[in-house]
Amino acid sequence: MGNVVIFGNQKGGVGKSTLAVLYACWLADVRRRSVCVIDLDAQANSSKSLNRSSAIAEAVELFGPDLGPIAPPRERTIALAAGSRKLADVELARADLVIPLFRGNVRRLAQDFDAVVIDTPPALGLRMSAALIAGHAVACPIELEEYSIDGVADMLRTVFGVRRRYNPQLRMAAIVLNRFNPHSLRQKAAMQDLALNFREFVMPARISTRSAIPEALAAGVPVWRLPKSAAREASLEVMRVFELLQQRIDGSKASMPADTQA
């Protein structure tokens, strides 16, 4: 079964969708994996960035019983369960009915694909809870601002709560420092505070503020395919973060007891 990796933070505007898309592209391009991206955000930013990928369903369909047949994935491909405004209606559904259906559909996708990447909405609700109950690993992007750090503490409490009550295979894989400004004394101080309080989870690599990253996604390509010299340093940072993230994901899954890996 492929890894189910969730990009989540209960604070918006931290680059969650950007990193989810880039990670999926990295898995396909560099690791030669087949990847399914599930966009659970009603704003559907990940879906817009991946509009050239093959659509297998709307993400809202994963909360129902009627998910149709899915074409067998190919190596180095990205399939998309696209987000839409219909996802907002999921929050009004009965959790005891739709979360088991979502979990079953995600497990089905994880059997067909090498990896499933879930982009979540920036708030704790039914959709984020469903993703955590269905997932293996969480990557939590963060910008080094006071409110973002508060969001990390909330996210950790949520992950540990879901792990304890519903999904013992769930792990917090990494806190990913995103849009870092090396010239900001405030951000440097925040980074030290974050490392002090969440040392176990903070990634020992960071992604700086780089105009090449949004420029590449606007063009529908990952940053390492952007034919500009400015994209080179951004690509090195992004790939370094994903290499470390993947090591943590693979390591945490390998260390799980066999009876929790189903």
Backbone as CSV, one residue per row, in Angstrom:
resi,resn,N_x,N_y,N_z,CA_x,CA_y,CA_z,C_x,C_y,C_z
1,MET,0.841,-1.194,0.000,0.000,0.000,0.000,0.875,1.242,0.000
2,GLY,0.538,2.216,-0.843,1.313,3.446,-0.918,1.110,4.330,0.300
3,ASN,2.077,5.203,0.552,1.956,6.173,1.639,0.827,7.151,1.360
4,VAL,0.098,7.507,2.399,-0.910,8.571,2.322,-0.366,9.740,3.131
5,VAL,0.030,10.810,2.434,0.720,11.937,3.057,-0.194,13.156,3.038
6,ILE,-0.388,13.750,4.199,-1.298,14.883,4.348,-0.490,16.150,4.552
7,PHE,-0.799,17.170,3.782,-0.242,18.499,4.018,-1.323,19.310,4.736
8,GLY,-1.030,19.662,5.985,-2.057,20.325,6.769,-1.498,21.308,7.779
9,ASN,-2.285,22.347,8.013,-2.022,23.314,9.061,-3.336,24.009,9.331
10,GLN,-3.672,24.222,10.579,-4.929,24.878,10.903,-4.849,26.395,10.750
11,LYS,-3.736,26.864,10.211,-3.552,28.275,9.865,-3.399,28.360,8.351
12,GLY,-4.140,29.249,7.711,-4.064,29.393,6.266,-2.897,30.260,5.835
13,GLY,-2.618,30.242,4.531,-1.616,31.116,3.953,-0.180,30.745,4.251
14,VAL,0.091,29.456,4.506,1.451,29.037,4.852,2.130,28.269,3.712
15,GLY,1.470,28.174,2.555,2.070,27.477,1.426,1.763,25.999,1.378
16,LYS,0.704,25.600,2.053,0.328,24.190,2.135,0.044,23.592,0.758
17,SER,-0.773,24.258,-0.031,-1.120,23.743,-1.359,0.092,23.735,-2.280
18,THR,0.905,24.782,-2.201,2.117,24.846,-3.026,3.027,23.653,-2.757
19,LEU,3.254,23.345,-1.484,4.148,22.251,-1.152,3.525,20.896,-1.465
20,ALA,2.211,20.768,-1.312,1.550,19.508,-1.671,1.732,19.224,-3.159
21,VAL,1.557,20.251,-3.982,1.707,20.083,-5.434,3.160,19.768,-5.783
22,LEU,4.089,20.520,-5.224,5.501,20.290,-5.531,5.959,18.910,-5.061
23,TYR,5.474,18.474,-3.920,5.845,17.150,-3.421,5.323,16.060,-4.362
24,ALA,4.097,16.202,-4.815,3.551,15.227,-5.766,4.369,15.213,-7.052
25,CYS,4.735,16.380,-7.542,5.566,16.459,-8.757,6.940,15.850,-8.529
26,TRP,7.505,16.074,-7.335,8.811,15.492,-7.009,8.744,13.975,-6.975
27,LEU,7.692,13.438,-6.371,7.530,11.987,-6.349,7.461,11.425,-7.762
28,ALA,6.726,12.110,-8.635,6.575,11.618,-10.006,7.850,11.799,-10.821
29,ASP,8.462,12.978,-10.740,9.623,13.297,-11.580,10.905,12.643,-11.095
30,VAL,11.159,12.735,-9.781,12.446,12.306,-9.225,12.390,10.854,-8.754
31,ARG,11.325,10.498,-8.054,11.204,9.137,-7.520,10.484,8.183,-8.488
32,ARG,9.972,8.706,-9.577,9.299,7.895,-10.610,8.123,7.117,-10.036
33,ARG,7.359,7.783,-9.188,6.200,7.159,-8.557,4.910,7.569,-9.268
34,SER,3.920,6.723,-9.173,2.566,7.116,-9.549,1.918,7.748,-8.325
35,VAL,1.274,8.895,-8.517,0.773,9.698,-7.401,-0.671,10.100,-7.660
36,CYS,-1.478,10.013,-6.627,-2.830,10.572,-6.677,-2.897,11.734,-5.699
37,VAL,-3.297,12.899,-6.182,-3.470,14.080,-5.332,-4.955,14.272,-5.071
38,ILE,-5.317,14.377,-3.802,-6.699,14.648,-3.397,-6.750,16.062,-2.851
39,ASP,-7.505,16.910,-3.501,-7.618,18.320,-3.103,-8.900,18.508,-2.299
40,LEU,-8.773,18.604,-0.977,-9.935,18.759,-0.101,-10.247,20.207,0.225
41,ASP,-9.531,21.142,-0.373,-9.765,22.564,-0.133,-10.757,23.083,-1.162
42,ALA,-11.823,23.710,-0.683,-12.851,24.223,-1.592,-12.311,25.304,-2.526
43,GLN,-11.217,25.961,-2.153,-10.605,26.948,-3.045,-9.913,26.295,-4.241
44,ALA,-9.556,25.018,-4.096,-9.040,24.188,-5.199,-7.762,24.733,-5.827
45,ASN,-6.890,25.309,-5.026,-5.638,25.839,-5.584,-4.746,24.724,-6.127
46,SER,-4.676,23.606,-5.424,-3.880,22.486,-5.932,-4.419,21.998,-7.270
47,SER,-5.719,21.949,-7.387,-6.338,21.486,-8.637,-6.009,22.418,-9.795
48,LYS,-5.967,23.710,-9.526,-5.619,24.663,-10.582,-4.180,24.462,-11.033
49,SER,-3.285,24.216,-10.083,-1.879,24.010,-10.440,-1.672,22.706,-11.194
50,LEU,-2.536,21.719,-10.941,-2.397,20.405,-11.565,-3.442,20.168,-12.651
51,ASN,-3.889,21.251,-13.287,-4.981,21.101,-14.251,-4.590,20.305,-15.492
52,ARG,-3.296,20.041,-15.669,-2.877,19.205,-16.791,-2.844,17.721,-16.421
53,SER,-3.060,17.412,-15.160,-3.049,16.015,-14.720,-4.371,15.347,-15.079
54,SER,-4.342,14.031,-15.129,-5.565,13.297,-15.459,-6.500,13.296,-14.254
55,ALA,-7.744,13.677,-14.475,-8.737,13.728,-13.405,-9.398,12.359,-13.261
56,ILE,-9.373,11.814,-12.047,-10.001,10.517,-11.822,-11.368,10.654,-11.170
57,ALA,-11.608,11.788,-10.516,-12.874,12.011,-9.810,-12.849,13.412,-9.254
58,GLU,-13.995,13.851,-8.748,-14.018,15.036,-7.899,-13.773,14.576,-6.467
59,ALA,-13.048,15.365,-5.718,-12.711,14.968,-4.348,-13.965,14.715,-3.518
60,VAL,-15.031,15.447,-3.783,-16.259,15.268,-3.008,-16.825,13.867,-3.176
61,GLU,-16.537,13.221,-4.303,-17.036,11.862,-4.540,-16.412,10.851,-3.592
62,LEU,-15.246,11.172,-3.044,-14.580,10.237,-2.142,-15.304,10.107,-0.803
63,PHE,-16.239,11.003,-0.533,-17.025,10.925,0.693,-18.322,10.152,0.487
64,GLY,-18.487,9.565,-0.683,-19.690,8.801,-0.991,-19.369,7.364,-1.362
65,PRO,-20.411,6.558,-1.609,-20.220,5.134,-1.874,-20.053,4.788,-3.344
66,ASP,-20.124,5.767,-4.230,-20.241,5.468,-5.654,-19.015,5.864,-6.464
67,LEU,-17.829,5.746,-5.891,-16.617,6.032,-6.653,-16.466,4.985,-7.746
68,GLY,-16.414,5.458,-8.980,-16.378,4.553,-10.121,-15.026,3.914,-10.333
69,PRO,-14.880,3.166,-11.431,-13.592,2.525,-11.729,-12.516,3.563,-12.017
70,ILE,-11.283,3.227,-11.651,-10.145,4.113,-11.836,-9.140,3.434,-12.751
71,ALA,-8.698,4.161,-13.765,-7.725,3.592,-14.702,-6.432,3.274,-13.971
72,PRO,-5.788,2.151,-14.291,-4.523,1.805,-13.631,-3.491,2.906,-13.828
73,PRO,-2.813,3.312,-12.761,-1.826,4.396,-12.880,-0.577,3.923,-13.599
74,ARG,0.125,4.881,-14.172,1.400,4.604,-14.817,2.516,5.281,-14.032
75,GLU,3.719,4.742,-14.206,4.882,5.331,-13.547,5.036,6.791,-13.959
76,ARG,5.435,7.615,-12.974,5.715,9.038,-13.209,4.471,9.813,-13.640
77,THR,3.300,9.402,-13.192,2.088,10.135,-13.520,1.455,10.688,-12.249
78,ILE,0.686,11.770,-12.421,-0.082,12.346,-11.324,-1.546,12.328,-11.730
79,ALA,-2.370,11.703,-10.904,-3.816,11.727,-11.086,-4.405,12.661,-10.039
80,LEU,-5.550,13.229,-10.342,-6.116,14.278,-9.497,-7.570,13.981,-9.144
81,ALA,-7.851,14.020,-7.840,-9.229,14.099,-7.357,-9.453,15.566,-7.019
82,ALA,-10.094,16.267,-7.912,-10.100,17.731,-7.890,-11.018,18.307,-6.823
83,GLY,-10.577,19.412,-6.262,-11.393,20.148,-5.313,-12.431,20.996,-6.025
84,SER,-13.453,21.387,-5.287,-14.501,22.262,-5.816,-15.257,22.859,-4.631
85,ARG,-16.113,23.808,-4.930,-16.899,24.441,-3.866,-17.896,23.465,-3.237
86,LYS,-18.162,22.363,-3.916,-19.071,21.360,-3.356,-18.525,20.785,-2.043
87,LEU,-17.208,20.853,-1.849,-16.613,20.292,-0.646,-17.114,20.973,0.629
88,ALA,-17.529,22.227,0.522,-18.023,22.923,1.711,-19.246,22.218,2.293
89,ASP,-20.037,21.568,1.432,-21.233,20.861,1.897,-20.886,19.625,2.719
90,VAL,-19.687,19.087,2.515,-19.281,17.905,3.279,-19.279,18.197,4.772
91,GLU,-18.951,19.442,5.145,-18.884,19.789,6.568,-20.239,19.639,7.254
92,LEU,-21.312,19.589,6.476,-22.650,19.466,7.051,-23.109,18.012,7.140
93,ALA,-22.314,17.097,6.618,-22.695,15.689,6.591,-22.453,15.035,7.954
94,ARG,-22.988,13.843,8.106,-22.773,13.076,9.335,-21.398,12.418,9.281
95,ALA,-20.569,12.765,10.245,-19.198,12.260,10.243,-19.151,10.739,10.299
96,ASP,-20.055,10.123,11.068,-20.020,8.670,11.213,-20.389,7.947,9.929
97,LEU,-20.978,8.663,8.970,-21.323,8.061,7.685,-20.245,8.317,6.638
98,VAL,-19.786,9.557,6.530,-18.922,9.898,5.396,-17.441,9.627,5.652
99,ILE,-16.989,9.704,6.903,-15.559,9.467,7.151,-15.166,8.020,6.853
100,PRO,-15.930,6.999,7.260,-15.559,5.637,6.857,-15.544,5.438,5.347
101,LEU,-16.462,6.091,4.633,-16.471,5.984,3.174,-15.216,6.619,2.580
102,PHE,-14.852,7.784,3.103,-13.638,8.453,2.617,-12.412,7.590,2.903
103,ARG,-12.334,7.071,4.087,-11.168,6.252,4.449,-11.072,5.021,3.538
104,GLY,-12.192,4.391,3.262,-12.182,3.235,2.381,-11.746,3.585,0.974
105,ASN,-12.218,4.714,0.458,-11.831,5.137,-0.885,-10.357,5.514,-0.959
106,VAL,-9.843,6.157,0.089,-8.415,6.498,0.112,-7.572,5.230,0.164
107,ARG,-7.986,4.257,0.935,-7.252,2.986,0.988,-7.251,2.309,-0.387
108,ARG,-8.353,2.410,-1.054,-8.411,1.840,-2.411,-7.409,2.535,-3.317
109,LEU,-7.333,3.847,-3.254,-6.375,4.589,-4.070,-4.941,4.253,-3.663
110,ALA,-4.705,4.094,-2.359,-3.356,3.776,-1.882,-2.905,2.389,-2.338
111,GLN,-3.850,1.512,-2.644,-3.491,0.205,-3.192,-3.139,0.299,-4.669
112,ASP,-3.726,1.283,-5.355,-3.494,1.430,-6.798,-2.289,2.317,-7.113
113,PHE,-2.022,3.321,-6.261,-0.957,4.291,-6.518,0.198,4.075,-5.548
114,ASP,1.379,4.514,-5.970,2.542,4.442,-5.085,2.426,5.404,-3.913
115,ALA,1.714,6.505,-4.114,1.534,7.489,-3.045,0.237,8.245,-3.269
116,VAL,-0.380,8.640,-2.171,-1.554,9.517,-2.192,-1.193,10.761,-1.388
117,VAL,-1.385,11.932,-1.982,-1.076,13.210,-1.330,-2.378,13.967,-1.135
118,ILE,-2.663,14.369,0.098,-3.915,15.061,0.410,-3.621,16.486,0.846
119,ASP,-4.214,17.430,0.131,-4.160,18.846,0.501,-5.427,19.169,1.272
120,THR,-5.294,19.661,2.485,-6.440,19.861,3.366,-6.822,21.335,3.471
121,PRO,-8.047,21.608,3.896,-8.439,23.001,4.135,-7.745,23.541,5.378
122,PRO,-7.625,24.872,5.500,-6.885,25.464,6.615,-7.727,25.638,7.871
123,ALA,-8.442,24.595,8.244,-9.256,24.646,9.465,-9.590,23.221,9.861
124,LEU,-9.718,22.997,11.156,-10.095,21.680,11.631,-11.593,21.508,11.462
125,GLY,-11.965,20.597,10.605,-13.357,20.274,10.347,-13.450,18.831,9.902
126,LEU,-14.567,18.482,9.309,-14.772,17.097,8.930,-13.777,16.643,7.874
127,ARG,-13.459,17.520,6.907,-12.553,17.103,5.833,-11.137,16.865,6.349
128,MET,-10.625,17.759,7.186,-9.296,17.525,7.727,-9.285,16.299,8.633
129,SER,-10.327,16.135,9.440,-10.400,14.967,10.304,-10.412,13.686,9.478
130,ALA,-11.162,13.675,8.386,-11.225,12.494,7.525,-9.858,12.180,6.940
131,ALA,-9.133,13.217,6.514,-7.802,13.006,5.950,-6.869,12.399,6.987
132,LEU,-6.890,12.916,8.210,-6.008,12.407,9.258,-6.363,10.969,9.634
133,ILE,-7.623,10.640,9.637,-8.047,9.285,9.969,-7.647,8.308,8.869
134,ALA,-7.526,8.793,7.635,-7.171,7.928,6.510,-5.670,7.871,6.238
135,GLY,-4.875,8.742,6.862,-3.494,8.952,6.428,-2.442,8.212,7.223
136,HIS,-1.219,8.291,6.702,-0.049,7.713,7.363,0.856,8.788,7.975
137,ALA,1.050,9.899,7.258,2.036,10.895,7.679,1.518,12.294,7.414
138,VAL,1.907,13.227,8.279,1.500,14.629,8.148,2.735,15.492,7.970
139,ALA,2.703,16.337,6.962,3.700,17.395,6.788,3.000,18.720,7.072
140,CYS,3.562,19.479,7.994,2.925,20.720,8.435,3.774,21.911,8.002
141,PRO,3.424,22.564,6.892,4.166,23.764,6.487,3.897,24.913,7.454
142,ILE,4.914,25.750,7.634,4.761,26.879,8.547,5.579,28.052,8.053
143,GLU,5.017,29.240,8.174,5.789,30.467,8.030,6.169,30.934,9.437
144,LEU,7.319,31.517,9.566,7.834,31.868,10.884,7.240,33.184,11.374
145,GLU,5.946,33.130,11.658,5.227,34.246,12.246,4.505,33.730,13.483
146,GLU,4.168,34.625,14.387,3.618,34.220,15.685,2.371,33.368,15.528
147,TYR,1.423,33.798,14.683,0.177,33.066,14.552,0.398,31.703,13.897
148,SER,1.362,31.617,13.003,1.653,30.345,12.361,2.199,29.340,13.371
149,ILE,3.052,29.802,14.267,3.600,28.908,15.283,2.494,28.427,16.220
150,ASP,1.551,29.294,16.558,0.395,28.864,17.346,-0.371,27.774,16.608
151,GLY,-0.466,27.899,15.284,-1.158,26.899,14.488,-0.485,25.543,14.526
152,VAL,0.848,25.535,14.628,1.581,24.275,14.720,1.214,23.536,15.998
153,ALA,1.152,24.245,17.109,0.782,23.606,18.372,-0.613,23.000,18.272
154,ASP,-1.542,23.723,17.661,-2.897,23.198,17.472,-2.874,21.954,16.586
155,MET,-2.053,21.984,15.521,-1.992,20.860,14.597,-1.413,19.631,15.281
156,LEU,-0.387,19.808,16.082,0.194,18.677,16.800,-0.816,18.052,17.751
157,ARG,-1.557,18.882,18.471,-2.578,18.340,19.378,-3.621,17.542,18.604
158,THR,-3.994,18.052,17.425,-4.990,17.349,16.619,-4.456,16.016,16.121
159,VAL,-3.226,16.018,15.601,-2.629,14.783,15.084,-2.522,13.733,16.189
160,PHE,-2.043,14.137,17.364,-1.892,13.177,18.459,-3.250,12.669,18.937
161,GLY,-4.253,13.546,18.917,-5.592,13.121,19.316,-6.177,12.102,18.356
162,VAL,-6.028,12.351,17.062,-6.530,11.406,16.056,-5.771,10.088,16.142
163,ARG,-4.471,10.176,16.336,-3.662,8.957,16.451,-4.103,8.117,17.645
164,ARG,-4.381,8.763,18.748,-4.755,8.041,19.967,-6.146,7.414,19.849
165,ARG,-7.074,8.105,19.206,-8.468,7.652,19.237,-8.900,6.883,17.999
166,TYR,-8.312,7.229,16.820,-8.873,6.678,15.589,-7.867,5.997,14.663
167,ASN,-6.612,6.442,14.661,-5.685,6.002,13.621,-4.273,5.848,14.192
168,PRO,-3.965,4.697,14.770,-2.654,4.532,15.412,-1.475,4.561,14.453
169,GLN,-1.727,4.475,13.138,-0.613,4.519,12.184,-0.219,5.942,11.799
170,LEU,-0.981,6.937,12.227,-0.708,8.323,11.846,0.535,8.849,12.559
171,ARG,1.371,9.564,11.818,2.580,10.170,12.374,2.719,11.617,11.907
172,MET,3.215,12.478,12.781,3.652,13.799,12.351,5.050,13.635,11.780
173,ALA,5.172,13.716,10.463,6.468,13.473,9.825,7.399,14.664,9.980
174,ALA,6.878,15.872,9.759,7.782,17.027,9.790,7.013,18.331,9.837
175,ILE,7.623,19.300,10.497,7.235,20.702,10.369,8.191,21.305,9.349
176,VAL,7.634,21.843,8.271,8.444,22.338,7.149,8.462,23.863,7.182
177,LEU,9.646,24.436,7.338,9.785,25.892,7.358,9.722,26.414,5.935
178,ASN,8.721,27.238,5.664,8.467,27.711,4.307,8.510,29.238,4.257
179,ARG,8.892,29.748,3.098,8.960,31.197,2.868,9.831,31.876,3.932
180,PHE,10.984,31.307,4.146,11.898,31.834,5.154,12.694,32.999,4.589
181,ASN,12.797,34.050,5.382,13.589,35.220,5.003,14.849,35.246,5.869
182,PRO,16.003,34.887,5.314,17.231,34.786,6.117,17.709,36.128,6.654
183,HIS,17.138,37.231,6.149,17.558,38.555,6.615,16.668,39.086,7.744
184,SER,15.636,38.329,8.104,14.698,38.789,9.126,15.131,38.302,10.506
185,LEU,15.477,39.234,11.380,15.845,38.859,12.743,14.667,38.249,13.480
186,ARG,13.473,38.732,13.183,12.270,38.190,13.834,12.057,36.723,13.457
187,GLN,12.252,36.419,12.175,12.073,35.035,11.748,13.169,34.130,12.303
188,LYS,14.379,34.632,12.386,15.459,33.829,12.967,15.163,33.507,14.433
189,ALA,14.636,34.497,15.154,14.291,34.266,16.555,13.143,33.256,16.665
190,ALA,12.174,33.389,15.769,11.051,32.451,15.771,11.517,31.038,15.442
191,MET,12.485,30.917,14.536,13.007,29.603,14.173,13.685,28.951,15.380
192,GLN,14.430,29.730,16.159,15.079,29.191,17.355,14.040,28.739,18.378
193,ASP,12.979,29.524,18.512,11.909,29.173,19.447,11.206,27.895,19.000
194,LEU,10.973,27.789,17.709,10.317,26.604,17.160,11.180,25.366,17.379
195,ALA,12.472,25.486,17.104,13.379,24.352,17.283,13.462,23.939,18.747
196,LEU,13.372,24.909,19.651,13.443,24.616,21.077,12.218,23.837,21.545
197,ASN,11.039,24.209,21.039,9.785,23.622,21.522,9.341,22.394,20.738
198,PHE,9.764,22.293,19.479,9.292,21.187,18.639,10.461,20.515,17.919
199,ARG,11.567,20.352,18.625,12.811,19.871,18.015,12.623,18.555,17.266
200,GLU,11.817,17.665,17.797,11.642,16.339,17.202,11.048,16.410,15.799
201,PHE,10.268,17.463,15.539,9.500,17.502,14.298,10.020,18.504,13.273
202,VAL,10.815,19.485,13.698,11.243,20.535,12.776,12.254,19.986,11.773
203,MET,11.994,20.222,10.503,12.893,19.767,9.443,14.197,20.572,9.463
204,PRO,15.351,19.906,9.392,16.629,20.629,9.376,16.974,21.171,7.994
205,ALA,15.992,21.706,7.327,16.158,22.361,6.022,14.968,23.284,5.863
206,ARG,15.106,24.270,5.021,14.013,25.237,4.878,13.925,25.707,3.443
207,ILE,12.756,26.265,3.122,12.513,26.821,1.794,12.389,28.333,1.944
208,SER,13.261,29.052,1.281,13.267,30.509,1.381,12.169,31.116,0.520
209,THR,11.915,32.384,0.737,10.983,33.113,-0.125,11.597,33.229,-1.509
210,ARG,10.983,32.594,-2.490,11.531,32.531,-3.842,10.423,32.832,-4.845
211,SER,10.585,33.865,-5.658,9.564,34.206,-6.653,9.434,33.134,-7.718
212,ALA,10.491,32.324,-7.907,10.453,31.303,-8.947,9.416,30.230,-8.651
213,ILE,9.101,29.986,-7.386,8.171,28.907,-7.051,6.746,29.235,-7.501
214,PRO,6.147,30.362,-7.098,4.807,30.668,-7.612,4.797,30.910,-9.115
215,GLU,5.888,31.429,-9.649,5.965,31.644,-11.091,5.890,30.316,-11.848
216,ALA,6.578,29.313,-11.333,6.557,28.001,-11.977,5.165,27.377,-11.897
217,LEU,4.544,27.438,-10.734,3.224,26.834,-10.587,2.189,27.549,-11.434
218,ALA,2.334,28.857,-11.582,1.423,29.595,-12.464,1.562,29.137,-13.908
219,ALA,2.770,28.689,-14.268,3.017,28.170,-15.612,2.647,26.699,-15.732
220,GLY,2.233,26.082,-14.611,1.814,24.693,-14.647,2.954,23.693,-14.619
221,VAL,4.132,24.116,-14.111,5.279,23.206,-14.045,5.917,23.327,-12.662
222,PRO,6.598,22.271,-12.182,7.360,22.400,-10.934,8.562,23.308,-11.143
223,VAL,9.088,23.847,-10.062,10.108,24.887,-10.162,11.372,24.381,-10.845
224,TRP,11.691,23.084,-10.722,12.911,22.572,-11.348,12.781,22.460,-12.862
225,ARG,11.590,22.674,-13.403,11.421,22.680,-14.858,11.362,24.094,-15.421
226,LEU,11.411,25.080,-14.556,11.349,26.456,-15.016,12.697,26.844,-15.617
227,PRO,12.732,27.263,-16.876,14.019,27.543,-17.545,14.577,28.916,-17.183
228,LYS,14.871,29.106,-15.901,15.439,30.368,-15.435,16.516,30.057,-14.418
229,SER,17.558,30.844,-14.418,18.644,30.617,-13.459,18.170,30.824,-12.024
230,ALA,17.184,31.709,-11.834,16.678,31.977,-10.489,15.976,30.768,-9.889
231,ALA,15.565,29.835,-10.744,14.864,28.646,-10.255,15.814,27.604,-9.699
232,ARG,17.106,27.731,-9.986,18.050,26.682,-9.596,18.170,26.559,-8.076
233,GLU,18.382,27.693,-7.393,18.520,27.641,-5.938,17.221,27.219,-5.278
234,ALA,16.104,27.687,-5.805,14.808,27.272,-5.264,14.628,25.770,-5.412
235,SER,15.018,25.223,-6.551,14.890,23.786,-6.793,15.728,22.988,-5.811
236,LEU,16.949,23.448,-5.536,17.818,22.742,-4.601,17.210,22.711,-3.202
237,GLU,16.652,23.833,-2.766,16.031,23.879,-1.445,14.818,22.954,-1.369
238,VAL,13.959,23.035,-2.373,12.739,22.225,-2.381,13.084,20.737,-2.390
239,MET,14.012,20.347,-3.239,14.354,18.922,-3.336,15.016,18.415,-2.064
240,ARG,15.827,19.244,-1.422,16.441,18.852,-0.163,15.375,18.606,0.903
241,VAL,14.389,19.483,0.982,13.305,19.313,1.947,12.542,18.019,1.674
242,PHE,12.248,17.746,0.422,11.466,16.550,0.115,12.265,15.266,0.327
243,GLU,13.557,15.300,0.088,14.381,14.128,0.373,14.329,13.803,1.868
244,LEU,14.471,14.827,2.705,14.425,14.615,4.151,13.034,14.187,4.598
245,LEU,12.007,14.804,4.014,10.632,14.433,4.356,10.375,12.974,4.017
246,GLN,10.819,12.549,2.837,10.581,11.168,2.421,11.319,10.184,3.321
247,GLN,12.513,10.539,3.740,13.239,9.678,4.669,12.447,9.480,5.957
248,ARG,11.853,10.555,6.450,11.076,10.450,7.686,9.812,9.622,7.474
249,ILE,9.156,9.831,6.340,7.929,9.075,6.060,8.229,7.588,5.938
250,ASP,9.246,7.256,5.161,9.600,5.848,4.974,10.074,5.227,6.286
251,GLY,10.845,5.996,7.063,11.347,5.479,8.327,10.253,5.245,9.341
252,SER,9.282,6.170,9.420,8.211,6.017,10.407,7.293,4.867,10.038
253,LYS,7.069,4.650,8.737,6.194,3.538,8.338,6.889,2.208,8.574
254,ALA,8.196,2.160,8.320,8.937,0.916,8.527,8.986,0.525,9.997
255,SER,8.906,1.520,10.896,9.009,1.241,12.318,7.661,0.877,12.953
256,MET,6.566,0.987,12.184,5.261,0.679,12.734,5.070,-0.820,12.863
257,PRO,4.354,-1.278,13.897,4.006,-2.693,13.972,3.209,-3.122,12.741
258,ALA,3.369,-4.355,12.325,2.731,-4.830,11.092,1.233,-4.713,11.146
259,ASP,0.631,-4.887,12.337,-0.832,-4.880,12.411,-1.424,-3.481,12.318
260,THR,-0.602,-2.435,12.258,-1.131,-1.069,12.073,-0.896,-0.553,10.670
261,GLN,-0.301,-1.331,9.791,0.034,-0.853,8.458,-1.037,-1.182,7.430
262,ALA,-2.115,-1.768,7.830,-3.165,-2.122,6.859,-3.874,-0.882,6.378
